Amino acid sequence: IILFMIVPLVWNFCLSFVQWDGISSMQFVGVDNFVSLMTTKAVTSTMRKSVFIALISTLVAMVLGVLYALFLYRLRRWEQITFRFIFFSPAMLPLSVVGILFIFVFSNDNGILNSLLSAVGLEELRKAWLGDPSVSLWVIAIVQGWRQSGVIMIMVTTALLALPKSLFENGALEGTNYWDDVRYIMLPLIKPSINLLLSTTLMGGFKTYDMVYAMTKGGPGEMTYTVPMKIIQMGFSYNRYGEAAALGTVLTVIATAFILVARYAMRGETYEY
């Protein structure tokens, strides 16, 4: 942890206050790097896109993962094993591989989605899904959320299976149905697990790089550029390591703020059972 997390974090923070091209000596510039970033339209636009992808992908992943888990809970053991493998299989694939696979789905000309729309007589709904700035970010965020939903499903299913059966037996005596159990027993008791998963998924959403690069390479233009892609561009293409480090620091602060807000919104009572 010290070697691979704390030291790089501290080094990045220190580097964000200097101007350095990787070759010449460093020059201390104070907060000039941060001011430059905050006043550059391309950078602020990239930040908004990263926030959008992180929020939408997290929402999709959490909703799908919890619904998968609630579906699995009602199945018999071998059915659970089968569907658990099906739902979890996308999470076993690297993000870049998932991105490449979905290029064939959303391709403009011969993509599966556009071909399906034409086959059912909905040609007017055909789009350049990865080339239209109005929908490309949505597509990337939804695909990433779908890919992450398998991990959410596994963790939520584990939490649900650990709940005492006596709670549901008592609920049955009171005349509750399954959705009453979900609302009043399951979700309140597994809220700590959901809170943890929400934080980790949101953190991963802010670090999106592989999926975007595989699907659009940041295009068209820089319409789907994320902050990690901008950091790599500034650091390794333009040799502006100080500004790249400052952008990394800003991303860390933004991600931490959203995670704290999400944890606060998901706060609740702690139950013992």
NORFENQUI-V362070 format. One record per backbone hydrogen bond with DSSP energy under -0.5 kcal/mol. NH is the residue of the N-H (numbers start at 1). CO is the residue of the C=O. If there is no record, write none. Layout:
nh->{NH	NH}
co->{CO	CO}
//
This chain:
nh->{5	6	7	9	10	11	12	13	14	15	16	17	18	19	20	27	29	30	32	35	36	37	38	39	40	41	44	45	46	47	48	49	50	51	52	53	54	55	56	57	58	59	60	61	62	63	64	65	66	67	68	69	70	71	72	73	74	74	75	80	81	82	83	84	85	86	87	88	89	91	92	92	93	98	99	100	101	102	103	103	104	104	105	106	107	111	112	113	114	115	116	117	118	119	120	121	122	125	126	129	130	131	132	133	135	136	137	139	140	141	142	143	144	145	146	147	148	149	150	151	152	153	154	155	156	157	158	159	160	161	162	163	167	168	169	170	171	172	173	174	175	176	181	182	183	184	185	186	187	189	190	191	194	195	196	197	198	199	200	201	202	203	204	205	206	207	207	208	213	214	215	216	217	218	219	222	223	224	225	225	230	231	232	233	234	235	236	237	237	238	240	241	241	242	244	245	246	247	248	249	250	251	252	253	254	255	256	257	258	259	260	261	262	263	264	265	266	267	271}
co->{1	1	2	5	6	7	8	9	10	11	12	14	15	27	18	19	17	17	29	31	32	33	34	35	37	39	40	41	42	43	44	45	46	47	48	49	50	51	52	53	54	55	56	57	58	59	60	61	62	63	64	65	66	67	68	69	70	71	72	76	77	78	79	80	81	82	83	84	85	88	88	89	90	94	95	96	97	98	99	100	100	101	101	102	103	107	104	105	105	111	112	113	114	115	116	118	117	122	123	127	106	128	128	131	132	132	133	135	136	137	138	139	140	141	142	143	144	145	147	148	148	149	150	151	152	153	154	155	156	157	158	160	164	164	165	166	167	168	169	170	172	171	177	178	179	180	181	181	182	185	186	188	190	191	192	193	194	195	196	197	198	199	200	201	202	203	204	205	209	210	211	212	212	212	216	220	220	218	218	222	226	227	228	229	230	231	232	232	233	233	234	20	239	20	240	241	242	243	244	245	246	247	248	249	250	251	252	253	254	255	256	257	258	259	260	261	262	264	269}
//
